[in-house]
Amino acid sequence: MDTIFALSSGAPPAAIAVLRISGPAAGETLEALTGTLPPPRRAVLATLRNPAGEELDRSLVLWFPGPASATGEDLAELHLHGGRAVVSAVEIALAERPGVRRAQPGEFTRRAFSNGLLDLAEAEGLADLLSAETEFQRRAALAASGGVLSRKVEQWRERLLLLSAQLEAVLDFEDEEDVRTLPLAFAADLAALADALAKALEAPSAVILREGYRVALAGPPNSGKSTLFNALVADEAAITAPVPGTTRDVLTRPVAIEGVAFLFIDMAGLRNDEDAGLIEALGIARARSEIERADLVLWLGPEGAGPDGAWEIEAQTDRSALPHPKARPQYRLSAVSGSGLDDLARGLTAHAMADMPRPGQAAFSRRQRELIQQAHVALTEASSVADPLCQAEALRQARLAFDRIVGRTSTEEVLDVVFGRFCIGK
C-alpha cells in the first residue's frame, strides 16, 4: 500500500498549515525530513530538510504509530508555517520519495473505514460535518459521525439475527421435537421490527437538513413573488418589474435563518397557458413542478386558489389597492417597506424546525433511507409467506440492507461516491 500525504488544513496563506502523512512509509519519511523519529504522540520542534539537505521549514512534528492513529496505520503530522512556498516545498520533497504520493479526496477517512475505525454511516456523518453550514446541520452531522445511526441500525440487525436464528433452527432441525415449529412470538417480533423501520421512514430525513427546507413562492404574475424573494434572501437576485411575466425560469437561493437552512424558490407567475407565450408557458410548467417538490408554498394569489397546505400571504400591504386582498391571510407584509418580514421569518423557522430531525435524533440520508425501505419490504414479505425457506431468504435480504448501511457489504462504486465528498486532506 502506498503512503499518502495531503494538506489537511485550509488553503494557504495561513498562520499554520497541517500536512498529514499516512501509510507504511510514514515513519521513515518523517525521519528522512527531520533526521529522527520523535516520541509517539508528542509535539516536537524540528527542522525539515529536503534530500539535498536544504532547510525547508522549522515546524512542530507529531508521530502516531498505527493502529492508534486517525487512519489506523502509521501517521505523521507536520505543523508548518502556512505560506504557499513553504507548503509547496515540503510537498515536493514528499512527492520525490519512493512509494509516497498525494492523497485522493477522502482517502484518509477511507483508510480509517477500511481499518475498522469507523463504519460507513459514521463516515457519511463526518462528511456532513465538514460541509455543515448551519447549527442544525452541525448537530445532526455530529450525532451521525458519533454513531447514533450506526447504533440504531445495529439494534435492528441484532433483532433480525435473533429472528433468523429461530428460523434457521426450524430448517436445520425439523426432525427434532423441540424446534419443529417457530416460537409463538416470532410473528409478533417480526411485525414489531417491520413497524420500527416504518416509523424510521416516517421520521424527518437528513436530506432536508443537507439541501435546505424548500419554500416556493407562488402566485399569478405581478403578485410580488420576486420582490418578496429578494427580501427573504437579502439580495437583488430576481429581476422585478411591473410587466407581467418578467420571471420566466426557476430561481433558487439557499439561505440560513436562525441556524436553519432554507432553499427559497422564485418562479414564473401562474396563469392560463393560452394567455402565455411559449417561453412563459415553459416557465409555468416548471413552476408547477417546483410547487409539487416544495416543503412549503407561500401563496401570493387569490385566497383559496393556491395548492393544499399553502400559506396565504398578503404580500403588498404598502400598495393602496391590493391586487389580491385576503380576508384571513396567515401573514400580511410588505417586502418593500419590510413590514411583517420578521414575523414571516420567525414563522418559517418554527415551521421548518418542526419538520426537521431533533438534535441527537437519528436522521437517515437518501442512500440510507433507500436501504431501510429495502429491508422493510423484505420483512413485510417474510410476514406474508408461510414457506420457511422463503422467509429465511427475505430475512437475509433485510440483513444485507442493514449491512450496506454501515458498510459491512458495499461495492466500490458506493464507497467512491461516499468518500468522494471529502476534501483531499480528509
WOUR-V963323 format. One record per pair of residues at least 12 apart in sequence whose C-alpha atoms are under 6 Angstrom apart, sorted by the first residue. I is the first residue (numbers start at 0). J is the second residue. D is the distance in whole Angstrom. If there is no record, write none. Layout:
I,J,D  I,J,D
This chain:
1,98,5  1,99,6  2,21,6  2,22,4  2,24,6  2,99,5  3,20,6  3,21,5  3,99,6  3,100,5  3,101,5  3,102,5  4,19,5  4,20,4  4,101,5  4,102,5  5,18,6  5,19,6  5,101,6  5,102,6  5,424,5  6,18,4  6,424,5  7,424,4  11,81,6  11,82,6  11,83,5  12,81,5  12,82,5  12,83,6  13,81,5  14,81,5  15,79,6  15,80,5  15,81,4  16,78,6  16,79,5  16,80,6  16,81,4  17,77,6  17,78,5  18,76,6  18,77,5  19,75,6  19,76,5  20,74,6  20,75,5  21,73,6  21,74,4  22,72,6  22,73,5  25,73,6  25,74,6  32,47,5  32,48,5  33,46,6  33,47,5  39,62,5  39,63,6  40,61,6  40,62,6  40,63,6  41,61,6  42,59,6  42,60,6  42,61,5  43,59,5  43,60,5  44,58,6  44,59,4  45,57,6  45,58,6  49,92,6  58,78,6  58,79,5  59,78,5  60,76,6  60,77,5  61,75,6  61,76,5  62,75,5  63,75,6  70,110,6  70,111,4  71,111,6  71,114,6  103,423,6  104,419,6  104,421,6  104,422,5  104,423,4  105,418,5  105,419,6  105,421,5  105,422,6  105,423,6  105,425,5  107,425,5  108,425,6  118,405,5  119,405,5  119,406,5  120,405,5  121,143,6  121,144,4  121,146,6  124,140,5  124,143,5  124,144,4  125,144,5  126,421,6  127,140,5  128,140,5  133,258,5  134,258,5  136,208,6  138,358,6  142,359,5  147,361,6  148,361,5  193,375,6  193,378,6  203,355,5  203,356,5  204,362,5  204,363,6  205,362,5  205,363,5  205,364,5  206,364,6  211,260,5  211,261,4  211,262,5  212,261,4  212,262,6  213,262,5  213,293,5  213,294,5  214,263,5  214,293,6  214,295,5  214,296,6  215,263,6  215,264,5  215,293,6  215,296,5  216,265,6  216,296,6  216,297,5  217,298,5  218,268,6  218,269,6  218,298,6  218,299,5  218,300,4  219,268,4  219,269,4  219,270,6  219,300,6  220,243,5  220,244,6  220,268,4  221,243,6  222,299,6  225,237,6  227,334,5  230,334,6  246,267,5  247,267,5  247,279,5  247,282,5  248,266,6  248,282,5  249,265,6  249,266,5  250,264,6  250,265,5  251,263,6  251,264,5  266,286,6  267,282,5  267,283,5  269,283,6  296,309,5  297,309,6  297,310,5  298,310,6  298,311,5  298,312,6  299,312,5  301,323,5  302,325,6  311,328,5  311,329,5  312,328,6  312,330,5  313,331,5  314,332,5  314,333,6  315,333,5  316,332,6  316,333,5  317,333,6  367,404,6  370,400,5  374,397,4  374,400,6  377,393,5  377,397,6  381,393,5
